[in-house]
Amino acid sequence: MSTASGEEETVALAHWLFNHARAGEAQRLGAYVDAGAPVDLTDAAGNTLLLLAAHHGHAPAVQALLDRGATVDAVNDQGQTPLVGAVFQGYIDVVGILLAAGADPELGSPSARTAARLYQRPDLAELLS
């Protein structure tokens, strides 16, 4: 039986981490980052672990990644930030965590403020003002 090469194992681990960010598995993500996985790991589209966790509404995972130094205003290839993703999906708790960590509501394309207006979310627009 053959084993995967080191490069294949690294790619598999990266995919595993992205899946756990989407699933919001804060403890697993934290443990891997604590063990040396890059907190700002990006996929082929420029999505960071933080962006994926925020876009899927996982407040504990968002906080765990921020606690470990994740870049709050990382921008993916489509111009989206973690804050824009949370606003787009309407995750008010995640929006609050990102703002408390210093997220810029004017960054991104569209910006989080613009997204709140476009998606008719006055509750989020108020938080972002």
ChimeraX attribute file (.defattr): number of C-alpha atoms within 10 A of each C-alpha:
attribute: neighborCount
match mode: 1-to-1
recipient: residues
	/A:1	2
	/A:2	4
	/A:3	7
	/A:4	9
	/A:5	9
	/A:6	9
	/A:7	9
	/A:8	11
	/A:9	12
	/A:10	12
	/A:11	13
	/A:12	13
	/A:13	14
	/A:14	18
	/A:15	13
	/A:16	13
	/A:17	20
	/A:18	23
	/A:19	15
	/A:20	19
	/A:21	26
	/A:22	20
	/A:23	15
	/A:24	24
	/A:25	18
	/A:26	19
	/A:27	14
	/A:28	15
	/A:29	23
	/A:30	20
	/A:31	12
	/A:32	14
	/A:33	20
	/A:34	12
	/A:35	9
	/A:36	9
	/A:37	15
	/A:38	16
	/A:39	20
	/A:40	20
	/A:41	16
	/A:42	18
	/A:43	15
	/A:44	8
	/A:45	9
	/A:46	17
	/A:47	21
	/A:48	26
	/A:49	30
	/A:50	33
	/A:51	31
	/A:52	26
	/A:53	29
	/A:54	32
	/A:55	25
	/A:56	21
	/A:57	24
	/A:58	22
	/A:59	22
	/A:60	18
	/A:61	27
	/A:62	29
	/A:63	21
	/A:64	21
	/A:65	24
	/A:66	18
	/A:67	11
	/A:68	14
	/A:69	13
	/A:70	21
	/A:71	20
	/A:72	22
	/A:73	21
	/A:74	21
	/A:75	20
	/A:76	19
	/A:77	10
	/A:78	12
	/A:79	14
	/A:80	23
	/A:81	32
	/A:82	31
	/A:83	35
	/A:84	31
	/A:85	23
	/A:86	28
	/A:87	29
	/A:88	18
	/A:89	16
	/A:90	19
	/A:91	19
	/A:92	16
	/A:93	15
	/A:94	26
	/A:95	26
	/A:96	18
	/A:97	18
	/A:98	24
	/A:99	16
	/A:100	9
	/A:101	15
	/A:102	12
	/A:103	22
	/A:104	18
	/A:105	24
	/A:106	14
	/A:107	19
	/A:108	23
	/A:109	15
	/A:110	17
	/A:111	18
	/A:112	28
	/A:113	23
	/A:114	19
	/A:115	23
	/A:116	23
	/A:117	13
	/A:118	12
	/A:119	14
	/A:120	11
	/A:121	15
	/A:122	12
	/A:123	11
	/A:124	23
	/A:125	18
	/A:126	10
	/A:127	14
	/A:128	20
	/A:129	7
